[in-house]
Amino acid sequence: MSRIPALSGIVRETGTEAMLLTGEVDLIYALGATALEGQCIIFPDDTAIFVTDGRYIEVAVQLLEPQGFTVRERSASVGAISFTKQILTERHVRKLLYEDDVLTVQDFARWRKLLGIQMIPLSGRIAKLRRCKSESEVAGMVRAQRIAEAALERLLSELHTGMTEREAAARLNYYMALGGSEKPSFDTILLFGENTSKPHGVPSDRALRPGDFVLADFGAVCEGYHSDMTRTVAYGNATDEMKTVYETVLSAQNAAMKAAVAGNLCCDMHKAAADVIAAAGFGEYFTHALGHSVGLEIHEMPVAALRCEELLQNGIVMTDEPGIYMPGKFGVRIEDMLLIDGETPRDLTEFPKTFTVLPEQ
């Protein structure tokens, strides 16, 4: 499905004459392809030009011309800005939309000087367009999620006493790559024991021991779309306190899921989870926002946080990831991705969440 008409609509709405896209994420969205580099120029008449060089020209023609793009090759002797200026001059463009969240101050100054035209910021308009996912976008995220789940299942079967966090994280990343992931969604968080109390801890040489919690927060990427999940399991044995904390977090996640209704406020999800955790006496140990939107980027807007009073809309994919973190002891987080869909969200995550104690190996 070509996204040229939707992007052209932004150009028309802003009263400009063209839109210039150079950022990786916006290019993936506009082109529907992950393996291309160059500049995309969108015009108000539902036409678009993609400029690239000899490294990508063959793939660009194959993928983009069927969508209605004109593909133009830039020789190595001509700079990207100069070539873009030629195209804009041909189309008599004097007002150009640009990605103010992509260009650095230095790059913006250079483009504006060499183009010699008025440059107007996009101000997040494409990010807003990307918020609500199509079925094909959701399908890409589900494929990424299934890759991640299969990798975790394999890793958990191999955990043994003495394995380090660093090794476990490396194996998880490797298994995702074998399963077809283009790259990890973000730096994998794989923690044991007392380190699980650090919400964004970094894998270390801490070795696995019986009685540890194991926390894995990670994701895969498929066709540019990210997945995100967290699971916490016990290894060897578990205390009653560990099980109580785990069940509290699971109840909080379920409460937030019930609040994930189109038309509710994003903050309603966070409040629902926080209320459960506070009622159980662990309120001081829930230290972050409940969740965030996911798509071509791992962190998108809106977010499920107290500060966010935007409405949940159908098509938004939001993480639901409450946690309890007790410094020096342990932490528990459980995370699913939810597709907002009317009164009942669709859980894109299938990996089990029942309290699990892995056998000691």
C-alpha positions as CSV (number, residue, x, y, z in Angstrom):
1,M,0.0,0.0,0.0
2,S,1.5,3.3,-1.1
3,R,1.7,6.0,1.6
4,I,2.3,8.8,-0.9
5,P,-1.3,10.1,-0.7
6,A,-1.2,10.4,3.1
7,L,2.1,12.2,3.0
8,S,1.0,14.5,0.2
9,G,-2.0,15.4,2.4
10,I,0.4,16.9,5.0
11,V,2.1,19.0,2.3
12,R,-1.3,20.3,1.2
13,E,-2.5,21.0,4.7
14,T,0.5,23.0,5.6
15,G,0.4,25.1,2.4
16,T,3.9,24.1,1.4
17,E,5.1,22.8,-1.9
18,A,7.1,19.7,-1.0
19,M,8.3,17.6,1.9
20,L,11.9,16.3,2.3
21,L,12.5,13.1,4.2
22,T,16.0,11.9,5.1
23,G,15.6,10.2,8.5
24,E,15.8,6.4,8.7
25,V,12.4,5.9,10.4
26,D,10.5,8.3,8.2
27,L,12.0,6.8,5.1
28,I,11.0,3.3,6.2
29,Y,7.5,4.5,6.8
30,A,7.3,6.4,3.5
31,L,8.9,3.8,1.3
32,G,7.7,0.6,3.0
33,A,11.2,-0.7,2.8
34,T,14.1,-1.0,5.2
35,A,17.1,-1.5,2.9
36,L,17.3,1.9,1.2
37,E,19.2,5.1,1.8
38,G,18.6,8.4,0.1
39,Q,16.2,11.4,0.1
40,C,12.5,11.2,-0.4
41,I,10.6,14.3,-1.8
42,I,6.8,14.3,-1.5
43,F,4.7,16.8,-3.5
44,P,1.2,18.0,-3.0
45,D,-0.2,16.4,-6.2
46,D,0.3,12.8,-4.9
47,T,3.7,12.4,-6.6
48,A,7.0,11.5,-5.0
49,I,10.7,11.2,-6.0
50,F,13.2,9.0,-4.3
51,V,16.9,9.9,-4.8
52,T,19.6,7.3,-4.2
53,D,23.0,6.3,-5.5
54,G,24.3,3.3,-7.3
55,R,24.4,1.1,-4.2
56,Y,20.6,1.0,-3.9
57,I,19.3,1.9,-7.3
58,E,18.3,-1.6,-8.5
59,V,16.4,-2.4,-5.3
60,A,14.8,1.1,-5.2
61,V,13.4,0.7,-8.7
62,Q,12.1,-2.8,-8.0
63,L,10.4,-1.8,-4.7
64,L,9.3,1.8,-5.2
65,E,8.2,2.2,-8.8
66,P,5.2,-0.1,-8.4
67,Q,4.1,2.2,-5.5
68,G,4.2,5.2,-7.8
69,F,7.6,6.7,-6.8
70,T,9.9,8.1,-9.4
71,V,13.4,6.9,-8.7
72,R,16.4,9.0,-9.6
73,E,20.0,8.0,-9.4
74,R,22.5,10.5,-8.0
75,S,26.1,10.1,-9.3
76,A,29.0,10.1,-6.8
77,S,30.2,13.4,-8.2
78,V,27.1,15.3,-7.1
79,G,26.3,16.0,-3.5
80,A,22.9,15.1,-2.0
81,I,21.9,18.6,-1.3
82,S,22.9,19.8,-4.8
83,F,20.9,17.1,-6.4
84,T,17.9,17.8,-4.2
85,K,18.2,21.5,-5.1
86,Q,18.0,20.6,-8.8
87,I,14.8,18.7,-8.3
88,L,13.2,21.4,-6.2
89,T,14.2,24.0,-8.7
90,E,12.6,21.9,-11.5
91,R,9.3,21.9,-9.5
92,H,9.6,25.6,-8.5
93,V,9.5,24.7,-4.8
94,R,10.0,27.7,-2.5
95,K,8.5,26.3,0.7
96,L,9.8,23.0,1.9
97,L,8.8,20.8,4.9
98,Y,11.7,19.2,6.7
99,E,12.2,16.9,9.7
100,D,13.1,19.1,12.6
101,D,13.4,16.0,14.8
102,V,16.0,14.5,12.5
103,L,18.3,17.2,11.2
104,T,20.9,18.5,13.6
105,V,21.3,22.3,14.0
106,Q,24.4,22.0,11.9
107,D,22.8,20.0,9.1
108,F,19.8,22.3,9.0
109,A,21.9,25.3,8.6
110,R,23.8,23.7,5.7
111,W,20.6,22.5,3.9
112,R,19.0,25.9,4.3
113,K,22.0,27.8,3.1
114,L,22.6,25.6,0.0
115,L,18.9,25.2,-0.9
116,G,18.2,28.9,-0.5
117,I,14.5,28.4,0.1
118,Q,12.1,28.6,3.1
119,M,12.3,25.5,5.3
120,I,9.3,24.8,7.5
121,P,9.4,22.2,10.4
122,L,7.2,19.1,10.2
123,S,6.7,19.4,13.9
124,G,5.9,15.7,14.5
125,R,3.2,15.4,11.8
126,I,4.5,12.1,10.5
127,A,4.9,10.7,14.0
128,K,1.2,11.5,14.6
129,L,0.4,9.8,11.3
130,R,2.3,6.7,12.4
131,R,0.5,6.4,15.8
132,C,-2.4,4.2,14.7
133,K,-1.1,1.0,13.0
134,S,-2.6,-0.6,9.9
135,E,-3.2,-4.4,9.9
136,S,-0.1,-4.9,7.8
137,E,2.0,-3.0,10.4
138,V,0.5,-5.0,13.3
139,A,1.3,-8.2,11.4
140,G,5.0,-7.1,11.2
141,M,5.0,-6.5,14.9
142,V,3.4,-9.9,15.6
143,R,6.0,-11.6,13.5
144,A,8.7,-9.9,15.4
145,Q,7.1,-10.9,18.7
146,R,6.9,-14.5,17.7
147,I,10.6,-14.5,16.9
148,A,11.3,-13.0,20.3
149,E,9.1,-15.6,22.1
150,A,10.7,-18.5,20.4
151,A,14.2,-17.2,21.3
152,L,13.2,-16.8,25.0
153,E,11.7,-20.3,25.1
154,R,15.0,-21.7,23.8
155,L,17.1,-19.7,26.3
156,L,15.1,-20.6,29.3
157,S,15.6,-24.3,28.6
158,E,19.3,-23.8,28.6
159,L,19.8,-21.6,31.7
160,H,22.1,-23.3,34.2
161,T,23.9,-22.5,37.4
162,G,27.0,-20.5,36.6
163,M,25.8,-19.0,33.3
164,T,26.4,-15.2,33.4
165,E,23.9,-12.5,32.5
166,R,26.2,-11.4,29.7
167,E,26.1,-14.9,28.2
168,A,22.4,-15.3,28.5
169,A,21.8,-11.9,26.8
170,A,24.2,-12.9,24.0
171,R,22.4,-16.2,23.5
172,L,19.0,-14.5,23.4
173,N,20.1,-12.0,20.8
174,Y,21.7,-14.8,18.7
175,Y,18.5,-16.9,18.8
176,M,16.4,-13.9,17.7
177,A,18.8,-13.4,14.8
178,L,18.6,-17.1,13.8
179,G,14.8,-16.8,13.9
180,G,14.8,-13.9,11.4
181,S,15.1,-10.7,13.5
182,E,16.8,-7.9,11.6
183,K,18.3,-6.6,14.9
184,P,17.4,-6.4,18.6
185,S,14.7,-3.8,19.3
186,F,17.1,-2.3,21.9
187,D,19.9,-3.3,24.1
188,T,18.7,-6.5,25.7
189,I,18.1,-6.4,29.5
190,L,19.0,-9.8,31.0
191,L,19.4,-9.8,34.8
192,F,19.7,-12.3,37.7
193,G,19.0,-12.1,41.4
194,E,19.5,-8.7,43.1
195,N,20.2,-7.1,39.7
196,T,16.6,-7.6,38.7
197,S,15.7,-4.6,41.0
198,K,17.3,-2.3,38.4
199,P,14.6,-1.5,35.8
200,H,17.1,-0.9,33.1
201,G,20.1,-2.8,34.4
202,V,22.9,-3.8,32.0
203,P,24.0,-7.5,31.7
204,S,27.1,-8.2,33.7
205,D,29.3,-11.2,34.7
206,R,26.9,-12.0,37.6
207,A,26.4,-15.8,37.5
208,L,23.1,-17.5,37.9
209,R,22.4,-19.1,41.3
210,P,19.4,-21.2,42.6
211,G,16.8,-18.9,44.2
212,D,17.4,-16.1,41.7
213,F,14.8,-14.3,39.7
214,V,15.7,-14.0,36.0
215,L,14.3,-10.9,34.2
216,A,14.5,-10.6,30.4
217,D,13.3,-7.4,28.7
218,F,14.0,-7.5,24.9
219,G,12.5,-7.5,21.4
220,A,13.0,-8.4,17.8
221,V,12.6,-6.3,14.6
222,C,10.8,-7.5,11.5
223,E,10.4,-5.3,8.4
224,G,11.4,-2.4,10.5
225,Y,8.7,-3.0,13.2
226,H,9.7,-3.6,16.8
227,S,8.4,-5.9,19.4
228,D,8.9,-5.5,23.2
229,M,8.3,-8.0,26.0
230,T,9.4,-8.7,29.6
231,R,9.2,-12.0,31.5
232,T,10.4,-12.7,35.0
233,V,10.9,-16.4,36.1
234,A,12.5,-17.9,39.2
235,Y,15.4,-20.4,38.9
236,G,15.8,-23.4,41.2
237,N,13.5,-22.3,44.0
238,A,11.5,-19.3,45.1
239,T,10.4,-17.8,48.4
240,D,6.8,-16.9,49.3
241,E,7.7,-13.2,49.0
242,M,8.9,-13.7,45.5
243,K,5.6,-15.3,44.5
244,T,3.6,-12.6,46.3
245,V,5.4,-9.8,44.4
246,Y,5.1,-11.7,41.1
247,E,1.3,-12.2,41.5
248,T,0.9,-8.5,42.5
249,V,2.6,-7.4,39.3
250,L,0.5,-9.8,37.2
251,S,-2.7,-8.4,38.8
252,A,-1.5,-4.9,38.1
253,Q,-0.9,-5.8,34.5
254,N,-4.4,-7.3,34.1
255,A,-5.9,-4.2,35.7
256,A,-4.1,-1.9,33.2
257,M,-5.3,-4.2,30.4
258,K,-8.9,-3.7,31.4
259,A,-8.3,0.1,31.2
260,A,-6.8,-0.1,27.7
261,V,-10.0,1.0,26.1
262,A,-10.3,3.3,23.1
263,G,-11.5,6.7,24.4
264,N,-9.9,6.3,27.8
265,L,-7.0,8.5,28.7
266,C,-3.5,7.0,28.5
267,C,-2.9,7.8,32.1
268,D,-5.9,5.6,33.1
269,M,-3.8,2.5,32.3
270,H,-1.0,3.6,34.6
271,K,-3.4,4.6,37.4
272,A,-5.1,1.2,37.2
273,A,-1.8,-0.7,37.6
274,A,-0.4,1.7,40.2
275,D,-3.6,1.3,42.4
276,V,-3.2,-2.4,42.5
277,I,0.5,-2.2,43.5
278,A,-0.2,0.4,46.1
279,A,-3.1,-1.5,47.6
280,A,-0.7,-4.5,48.1
281,G,1.7,-2.3,50.0
282,F,4.4,-2.0,47.2
283,G,3.6,1.4,45.9
284,E,7.0,2.9,46.6
285,Y,8.6,0.2,44.5
286,F,6.8,0.9,41.2
287,T,9.1,3.6,39.9
288,H,8.4,4.2,36.2
289,A,5.6,4.9,33.7
290,L,3.5,1.9,32.9
291,G,4.2,1.8,29.2
292,H,4.8,3.4,25.8
293,S,3.7,3.0,22.2
294,V,5.7,0.8,19.9
295,G,6.1,0.7,16.1
296,L,9.0,1.6,13.8
297,E,10.6,3.0,16.9
298,I,10.8,1.2,20.3
299,H,9.5,4.3,22.1
300,E,6.8,6.2,20.4
301,M,4.0,8.5,21.5
302,P,1.6,8.5,23.3
303,V,2.7,6.9,26.5
304,A,0.8,5.2,29.4
305,A,2.0,7.5,32.1
306,L,0.4,9.8,34.7
307,R,1.5,12.8,32.7
308,C,-0.2,11.7,29.5
309,E,-3.8,12.8,29.2
310,E,-4.2,11.9,25.5
311,L,-6.9,9.6,24.4
312,L,-6.2,6.0,23.5
313,Q,-7.1,5.4,19.9
314,N,-7.8,2.3,17.9
315,G,-4.6,1.1,16.2
316,I,-2.2,2.3,18.9
317,V,0.1,-0.5,20.2
318,M,0.9,0.2,23.8
319,T,3.1,-1.8,26.2
320,D,1.7,-2.8,29.6
321,E,4.7,-3.3,31.8
322,P,4.2,-2.7,35.5
323,G,7.0,-3.7,37.9
324,I,8.0,-3.9,41.5
325,Y,11.7,-3.2,42.3
326,M,13.1,-3.8,45.8
327,P,16.7,-2.6,45.9
328,G,19.3,-5.2,46.9
329,K,16.7,-7.9,46.8
330,F,14.9,-8.5,43.5
331,G,12.5,-7.0,41.0
332,V,9.7,-8.3,38.9
333,R,8.4,-6.9,35.6
334,I,5.8,-8.4,33.2
335,E,5.3,-6.8,29.8
336,D,2.9,-7.4,26.9
337,M,2.1,-5.3,23.8
338,L,-1.6,-4.4,23.5
339,L,-3.3,-3.2,20.4
340,I,-6.0,-0.8,21.3
341,D,-9.2,-2.1,19.7
342,G,-12.5,-0.8,21.0
343,E,-13.5,-1.9,24.4
344,T,-11.1,-5.0,24.5
345,P,-7.5,-4.7,23.6
346,R,-5.8,-7.3,21.5
347,D,-2.8,-8.8,23.4
348,L,-0.1,-9.3,20.8
349,T,2.0,-11.3,23.2
350,E,1.4,-15.0,23.6
351,F,4.3,-16.1,26.0
352,P,2.9,-17.6,29.2
353,K,2.8,-15.4,32.4
354,T,2.0,-18.0,35.1
355,F,4.5,-17.9,38.0
356,T,7.3,-20.3,36.9
357,V,10.2,-21.9,38.7
358,L,12.7,-23.3,36.3
359,P,14.4,-26.5,37.4
360,E,18.0,-26.2,38.5
361,Q,20.6,-27.4,36.0
